[in-house]
């Protein structure tokens, strides 16, 4: 085990520095620590409902309803979620920022609280061999069963991961890992092929990106979350080039920006916002640089006369 750890952390459980409990006293110390800290940890552990029947876990870390979870649970930035607290109450929530490469994420309950919350291990005192306990809603929230607790030890420590031998299954993802003082030290990330081989995001990874996640930033690239493609502007016409220049509308699609603005089959689009349209390539390139909601002005040729039509672009 790690020498010098007791000096760094006076509240550290002495059995952490033993390869295995050696006496009934050692076992009772572990039991006392778990029983003394489990109540509040359970109160703050939440279920998270996702779209299409998905489920995960999380933990409240502030009175006003800030929740830490895994990026693959929150799913993105600015998404609506449902948080189920330990009393069975359902609360609307929104996903904040995430770190796609390490699986860290934040969620905010929209109501102001107060909510039960846990203490974070701000000094990052967790060490290899420490006794820990994990909580989560295994298989999804179950009001009759409540949150599930597992006891184990830290078996590997790396910069952006902690590995424990706590037994986790689907639905536990995003749930909390605690030291025996009841302080949050990690968030469940990957549930291993073996139930005893599970990875957690260490709390230091949250600290590194705390302000950016609070500001709802999508941080980095990685396997745990995919940054959404920006929406593409959509006019809603089929068209073809003319030898004389411009593009002729051959079809106006229903329920599109073009239909709403009054474009008609046979209209010839000559200009967009004063920029002359020469051919289809030019037409598509101009639209490519625009975004949904942009208001543009089309100059069209209709029945031998130029006509100005204002269009608010839609989304593809």
C-alpha positions in Angstrom: 0.0 0.0 0.0 1.0 3.6 -0.1 3.5 4.8 2.5 3.0 8.3 4.0 -0.7 8.4 3.2 -1.7 8.7 6.8 0.3 11.8 7.3 -1.3 13.3 4.2 -4.8 12.4 5.3 -5.2 12.2 9.1 -8.8 10.9 8.7 -7.7 7.9 6.6 -9.0 4.5 7.8 -6.0 2.6 9.1 -7.1 -0.7 7.4 -6.5 0.9 4.0 -2.9 0.2 4.6 -3.3 -3.5 5.2 -3.3 -6.0 2.5 -6.4 -7.6 4.0 -8.3 -7.2 7.3 -6.4 -9.1 10.0 -8.9 -9.2 12.9 -12.5 -8.7 13.9 -11.6 -5.2 14.9 -10.5 -4.4 11.3 -13.8 -5.7 9.9 -15.8 -3.7 12.4 -13.9 -0.5 11.5 -14.9 -1.0 7.9 -18.5 -1.7 8.9 -18.7 1.3 11.1 -17.3 3.6 8.4 -19.8 2.3 5.9 -22.8 2.5 8.2 -21.8 6.0 9.4 -21.6 7.5 5.9 -24.1 5.5 3.9 -27.2 7.4 4.8 -26.3 10.8 3.3 -24.6 9.2 0.3 -27.8 7.3 -0.5 -29.9 10.4 -0.1 -27.8 12.3 -2.7 -27.6 9.4 -5.2 -30.1 9.9 -8.1 -31.4 8.0 -11.0 -31.3 9.6 -14.4 -33.9 8.8 -17.1 -32.8 9.3 -20.7 -34.7 9.1 -24.0 -35.8 5.8 -25.4 -35.9 4.0 -22.1 -32.2 4.6 -21.2 -31.2 4.9 -17.5 -28.2 5.8 -15.5 -27.2 7.2 -12.1 -25.6 10.4 -10.7 -24.9 12.2 -7.4 -25.9 15.6 -6.2 -22.9 17.7 -5.0 -24.6 21.0 -4.2 -27.7 22.2 -2.4 -29.1 23.8 -5.5 -29.1 20.6 -7.5 -25.8 20.2 -9.4 -25.3 16.6 -10.3 -22.1 14.8 -11.4 -22.5 11.9 -13.7 -20.9 10.2 -16.8 -20.8 11.8 -20.2 -22.2 8.7 -21.9 -25.2 9.0 -19.5 -25.9 12.7 -20.0 -25.6 12.2 -23.7 -24.8 15.7 -24.7 -25.0 19.4 -23.8 -28.3 21.2 -23.3 -30.4 18.0 -23.4 -33.5 17.6 -21.2 -33.3 14.8 -18.7 -35.3 13.6 -15.7 -33.7 13.2 -12.3 -35.3 10.8 -9.8 -34.2 11.6 -6.2 -34.1 9.1 -3.4 -37.6 10.0 -2.2 -39.0 9.0 -5.6 -39.6 12.5 -6.7 -39.1 13.3 -10.4 -37.3 16.5 -11.4 -36.7 18.1 -14.7 -33.0 18.7 -15.4 -30.7 19.8 -18.2 -27.3 18.5 -19.1 -24.5 21.0 -18.8 -20.9 20.4 -20.0 -19.0 17.2 -20.5 -15.5 15.9 -21.3 -15.8 13.5 -24.2 -12.4 11.8 -23.7 -12.7 10.9 -20.0 -16.5 10.5 -19.5 -17.0 13.3 -17.0 -20.3 15.3 -17.1 -22.5 17.7 -15.2 -26.3 18.0 -15.0 -28.4 20.7 -13.3 -31.8 20.1 -11.7 -34.0 23.0 -12.9 -35.7 23.4 -9.5 -33.7 25.4 -7.0 -33.7 22.9 -4.1 -32.6 22.5 -1.4 -31.4 19.0 -2.2 -29.3 16.6 -0.1 -25.7 16.5 -1.3 -22.4 14.9 -0.6 -18.9 16.2 0.1 -16.3 16.0 -2.6 -12.8 14.8 -1.8 -11.3 18.2 -2.8 -7.7 17.1 -1.9 -7.8 14.0 -4.1 -6.6 11.7 -1.2 -7.8 8.4 -2.7 -4.9 5.9 -3.0 -4.3 2.4 -4.3 -5.7 -0.2 -2.0 -8.2 2.1 -0.2 -11.5 0.6 0.8 -14.4 2.3 -1.1 -18.1 1.9 -1.6 -20.1 2.5 -4.7 -23.7 3.4 -5.1 -26.0 3.3 -8.2 -29.4 2.4 -9.5 -28.4 -1.0 -11.0 -30.6 -1.9 -13.9 -32.5 1.5 -13.6 -34.4 3.2 -10.8 -36.5 0.8 -8.7 -38.5 2.5 -5.9 -39.1 -0.7 -4.0 -35.4 -1.6 -4.0 -33.8 1.8 -3.8 -30.1 2.5 -4.4 -27.7 -0.5 -4.4 -24.4 -0.4 -2.3 -21.3 -2.3 -3.1 -18.1 -2.5 -1.0 -14.6 -2.9 -2.5 -11.1 -1.6 -2.9 -9.2 0.5 -5.4 -7.1 -1.9 -7.5 -5.6 0.6 -10.0 -5.0 4.3 -10.2 -4.1 6.3 -13.4 -4.3 10.0 -14.3 -7.8 10.0 -15.6 -9.2 6.7 -14.3 -9.6 4.7 -11.1 -10.3 1.0 -11.2 -12.1 -0.8 -8.3 -13.4 -4.3 -7.7 -16.9 -3.0 -6.8 -19.5 -5.1 -8.7 -21.3 -2.8 -11.1 -23.9 -3.5 -13.9 -25.8 -1.4 -16.4 -27.7 1.4 -14.8 -24.9 2.1 -12.3 -23.0 4.2 -14.9 -22.7 7.8 -13.7 -23.1 6.8 -10.1 -20.8 7.8 -7.2 -17.7 6.1 -5.7 -17.0 7.1 -2.1 -14.1 6.7 0.3 -14.8 5.4 3.7 -15.2 8.9 5.1 -18.2 9.4 2.7 -16.4 11.8 0.4 -17.0 11.5 -3.4 -13.8 10.3 -5.1 -15.1 9.2 -8.5 -18.0 8.6 -10.9 -18.7 5.2 -12.5 -17.7 5.1 -16.2 -17.1 1.7 -17.8 -18.6 -1.4 -16.5 -16.1 -4.2 -17.2 -16.7 -7.6 -18.8 -15.9 -8.9 -15.4 -18.2 -7.5 -12.6 -15.1 -6.9 -10.5 -13.3 -4.8 -13.1 -14.9 -1.4 -13.4 -13.5 2.1 -14.2 -14.4 5.3 -12.6 -13.6 9.0 -13.5 -11.6 10.4 -10.6 -12.9 13.6 -9.0 -9.7 15.4 -10.1 -10.8 15.2 -13.7 -14.0 17.1 -12.7 -11.9 19.7 -10.9 -9.7 20.2 -14.0 -12.7 21.1 -16.1 -15.2 22.4 -13.5 -15.7 25.9 -14.8 -16.0 24.8 -18.4 -18.5 22.1 -17.6 -20.6 24.6 -15.6 -20.5 26.9 -18.6 -22.0 24.0 -20.7 -19.0 23.4 -22.9 -18.5 20.3 -24.9 -14.8 19.5 -24.1 -12.5 17.4 -26.2 -13.2 14.5 -28.5 -13.5 10.8 -27.5 -15.6 7.7 -27.3 -18.0 8.8 -24.5 -19.9 11.5 -26.3 -20.2 12.7 -29.9 -20.4 16.4 -30.6 -23.5 17.1 -32.6 -23.1 18.3 -36.2 -24.2 21.9 -36.6 -27.6 22.2 -38.1 -27.6 23.0 -41.8 -29.7 25.7 -43.4 -32.5 24.5 -45.6 -34.4 26.4 -48.3 -36.6 23.6 -49.5 -36.4 23.7 -53.3 -35.2 21.5 -56.1 -33.6 23.6 -58.8 -31.5 23.4 -62.0 -29.0 25.8 -63.7 -30.0 27.9 -66.7 -27.7 28.9 -69.6 -28.7 32.5 -69.0 -27.6 32.4 -65.4 -29.4 31.9 -62.1 -31.1 28.7 -61.1 -34.7 27.7 -61.9 -36.9 26.2 -59.2 -38.3 22.9 -60.5 -40.1 22.0 -57.3 -41.0 23.6 -54.0 -41.2 21.1 -51.1 -44.1 21.2 -48.7 -43.7 22.7 -45.2 -40.4 24.3 -45.9 -39.0 27.8 -45.7 -39.4 28.2 -49.5 -43.1 27.2 -49.4 -43.8 29.5 -46.5 -42.1 32.4 -48.2 -44.2 31.9 -51.4 -41.6 30.6 -53.9 -43.1 29.0 -56.9 -42.1 26.4 -59.5 -40.7 28.2 -62.4 -39.2 31.0 -60.4 -35.6 31.8 -61.3 -33.4 32.7 -58.4 -31.0 35.4 -59.7 -29.5 36.8 -56.4 -29.2 35.9 -52.7 -28.7 38.9 -50.5 -27.4 40.8 -53.5 -24.9 38.2 -54.5 -25.4 37.1 -58.1 -26.2 33.4 -58.6 -24.4 32.0 -61.7 -25.0 28.3 -61.5 -26.0 25.4 -59.1 -22.6 25.1 -57.6 -22.6 28.8 -56.8 -26.2 28.6 -55.4 -25.3 25.7 -53.1 -22.1 27.3 -51.9 -23.9 30.5 -50.9 -26.5 28.5 -48.9 -23.8 26.4 -47.3 -22.4 29.4 -45.4 -25.8 30.2 -43.8 -27.5 28.8 -40.7 -31.1 27.9 -39.8 -33.0 31.0 -38.8 -31.0 33.3 -41.0 -33.2 35.8 -43.0 -32.2 36.2 -46.6 -33.5 38.2 -49.5 -34.0 36.5 -52.8 -34.2 38.2 -56.1 -36.3 36.0 -58.5 -37.5 36.3 -62.0 -41.2 35.5 -62.2 -43.4 36.0 -65.3 -40.7 38.2 -66.9 -40.3 40.5 -63.9 -37.8 40.7 -61.0 -39.4 40.1 -57.6 -37.9 40.3 -54.1 -38.8 37.6 -51.6 -37.7 37.4 -48.0 -37.1 33.9 -46.6 -36.2 32.7 -43.1 -34.2 29.6 -43.6 -35.2 26.3 -42.0 -33.2 23.4 -40.7 -32.4 20.2 -42.6 
